[in-house]
Every structure is written in structure tokens, then in C-alpha cells.
Amino acid sequence: MIKKYFKILFFVCVAHVCVAQQFPQYTQFIFNKIGYSPAASGTSVNAPFELIFGARTQWVGVSNNPKSGFVSFNYNFVPQRSYSKWHNVGIYIDQDQNGNFVHNDVWLSYTFHLLLSRKWLLSTGIFAGIKQYRITKSNLDRNDPAVSGSANALIALPDIMPGIRLSNKKVFVDLSLPQVSIFSQRGIGGKIGSPSKVIPQYILSVGKKGKFNDYNTLQVAINLHGSFVGLPSVELNAMNYYDKRFAFGMSVRSKNFVSAIVQFRLLGTVNVGLAYDLSINKMFRASPNTGEVMISFSPIFGGERIEKTTVRVVDECSF
């Protein structure tokens, strides 16, 4: 039975890498909002910088199970007195491993934020960098022409990802377009697969939050992630933030996972997020457990509002 599910996992990974090239998906996609769209970097004018780490291990106990991780840093350039616009720059590095296939991204980011009014913020951003593809051939058939003709590793460039975000302190809409500049696993070092198409994708996130009372804030968000040739992966996330220090919630991703999430703040600027995903598809019998952890160094927790006094008094528009 385990061998059967390993074969299913392997073929899913091959299809995943050689056809769709999906980006890593995280249950706490609001925590890692920058990884989903460069337009989300620096949306809070009151956070001078943000450093975030994250890791996810899927289907714990299965050989060659999917693993992913990331680290990001961004910095805001905000006028000292009044402001109607500001700039943000950053770096985002991630790795996604699916069976014998690994890809690494290294992006530099630039984001421009423009206040449309006292309440609405328009943000546009771009990731620009390189993508590395690697393959481990030890478990593959060396007599297969697609394997023997593949490089062990290559670098593809330029890797461009644009994004746009409209938000206020209660609502956000975010759209980004991964893989609009790379169309195959071919680059410096050769190629992987025969053929190995990389399909452009879209990531659409929509969220809303509101207060129950002075202590409890409910945040609900939905994320659609897919290519333009098939149905997207849909994830619904609901979080309750208590007193800007503790949060708990749940998430459902299509017919694949149901998740429990806990987040909390330490020492004023250290935020920790933990997620446990339970498989609700056929992988439940083989390995139902998936774990995820994220840590950020930021004065912002749950996108709460922090008052800022300026010559031009403007509402904080961060989500």
C-alpha cells in the first residue's frame, strides 16, 4: 500500500514540475503575503523593515515528500514628515523540493505605494531574479532519453513576477503573475526534461477583516492559485486575532487539506506562526500529516493598524 502511494506521489511530482511548475503554497499565505505578491511588500508605512523565515514539510514520513522553505527581507523608504507615496525594496529567496526535482528562486523586489485617498492604498511591485532547476537522477531510469538528456542543474533568467494590490485597513485585493518570463526548463547549463514547459500562472488573493470588539479581530481571506489552462487551487483562511498578541484559525485547501493555525507575538517584534495540515484526500491513508512554521521580525502582527502622526494626516492603509 505504501509503495502504491509512493508511485502516486512520484508521478504527481513529475507532472507538477514538468507541466505546471506550481509555486510553493503555504497554509499561512497571509503571513507570507510577500511570497505571493511583490506588491504586498512594505504595505504598512509604520513597519520600517520586515524579516521573515518559513518552512513546510508535506506528508511527513513519505520518502521524497515535498518540502519548501523561504527567507525574505524588505525595507521601507518613507518621507519623514508628510507622505502620499513611499518605496520599498527587498529580497526573497525560496526553495521547493518535489521528489527528485528542486527549484530555487532568488528575487530582488521593488514596490511603489501610492495613497489614492485617506483610506485606499494602491501598490505595484515586481520580483526580478533568477531561477535554478535541479534534478537528482539516482532514482530515475538513466536509459530514458528524457533523463539522460537532462542537465543535473541549470539557471533560467530573467525570472520576472509582477503584482498589483489595492487595500485599506479592512479589505485587500492582490493579483500577481508568476512565470511570465520563463517558458521552459532551459537555460545556462542545458535543459531538464523533454519537453519541459513552464506555464504562466496567476495568484489572486482577496481578504477582509473586522472587529468583534476591542480585543477580537476576525480576518477572512481566499487565495486562488493556478495556471490559465486548468482549474485553480482554492484556499480559504479564517483567523481570529486577540489583543494583537495571539491568533488562532483554520484553513481549507480545495479537497486536499484542512488545517489548524496558531500565531503569537513574542518580545514585541517577533511573530510566530504554526500550522498543521491534515490530508483529506487519498493521501490520508499513506501520510496525513503536514507541518508548517513561520517566524517574522516586525512590529506588525496580523496587519493591525498603528497610528502615525504626520503633517498630512492620513489613515493607515495596511492590511
Secondary structure, DSSP 4 states (H G I P E B T S, - for coil): -HHHHHHHHHHHHHHIIIII-PPP--S-TTTTHHHH-GGGTT--TT-SEEEEEEEEE-STTSTT--EEEEEEEEEEE--SS--SEEEEEEEEEEEEEETTEEEEEEEEEEEEEEESSSS-EEEEEEEEEEEEEEE--TTS-TTSHHHHTS-SEEEEEEEEEEEEEEE-SSEEEEEE-TTSS--BSEEBTEE-SSS-B---EEEEEEEEEEESSSSEEEEEEEEEEEETTSPPEEEEEEEEEETTTEEEEEEEETTTEEEEEEEEEETTTEEEEEEEEEE-STHHHH--EEEEEEEEE-S-STT-------SS-------
